[in-house]
């Protein structure tokens, strides 16, 4: 599957900003089955300083600074991605790894990718949570394999938490999402990650995009797509396997991966500091266009 992704962000300041420092995480990842064939970013006004690097998690980041007064900041990302259907879900399903055996291996570090162990630890948006662990316990106690437990947890989150845009913010705690049973994709992902880590399973946050298909007979609305988030779980002897609790499905060749991290804080599309009065208006448009 081939996609073109356009991600447009605009900040409008009622009182001009004098300076800003920003970090971008907008370039899709490269893997054997997920290739970013082209990617460019246009920034207006033109940055006074611009640099790129690969972070600790393997994501490509851009950093820029603007020192001249400006009333708007526009960031436009344009990428083309070719995706093959990953085979990890089928391998994980066939592995029949008992989840208790997997936890023993993770706890002892026996024949596992040691880098995966960092994803068993709490992080800023996926802290230790007794409530999230209790939420997951039933799924594990009733499931013999790690594959079954993860699927059961994904279904439980999908059926328990209502998708409610605007109810939460990027800083809403996982326990609040569980209490109110409402949230958006990043809340679904943070809840599943927190629950899995509470059980001792290595889980990481995936940021990216998913195509929004119109109802039958309706035209495709340009710019109506959105950023998305889901979960990647480590299966020893298999690798990282992805789960999308927001949609109750296994991501395949229609999910475009931009970055992997411990949680949203590591992979936010745009974050930074701006020097102005503090007021701003934000506009975000995402367009995911299938090429083939």
HELIX and SHEET records of a PDB file:
HELIX    1   1 UNK A   88  UNK A   95  1                                   8    
HELIX    2   2 UNK A   99  UNK A  108  1                                  10    
HELIX    3   3 UNK A  114  UNK A  120  5                                   7    
HELIX    4   4 UNK A  130  UNK A  141  1                                  12    
HELIX    5   5 UNK A  146  UNK A  160  1                                  15    
HELIX    6   6 UNK A  174  UNK A  180  1                                   7    
HELIX    7   7 UNK A  185  UNK A  198  1                                  14    
HELIX    8   8 UNK A  264  UNK A  267  1                                   4    
SHEET    1   A 4 UNK A  34  UNK A  44  0                                        
SHEET    2   A 4 UNK A  70  UNK A  83 -1                                        
SHEET    3   A 4 UNK A   2  UNK A  17 -1                                        
SHEET    4   A 4 UNK A 281  UNK A 290 -1                                        
SHEET    1   B 4 UNK A  49  UNK A  54  0                                        
SHEET    2   B 4 UNK A  60  UNK A  66 -1                                        
SHEET    3   B 4 UNK A  19  UNK A  24 -1                                        
SHEET    4   B 4 UNK A 270  UNK A 275 -1                                        
SHEET    1   C 2 UNK A 162  UNK A 163  0                                        
SHEET    2   C 2 UNK A 182  UNK A 183  1                                        
SHEET    1   D 4 UNK A 239  UNK A 243  0                                        
SHEET    2   D 4 UNK A 226  UNK A 235 -1                                        
SHEET    3   D 4 UNK A 203  UNK A 210 -1                                        
SHEET    4   D 4 UNK A 255  UNK A 261 -1                                        
END                                                                             
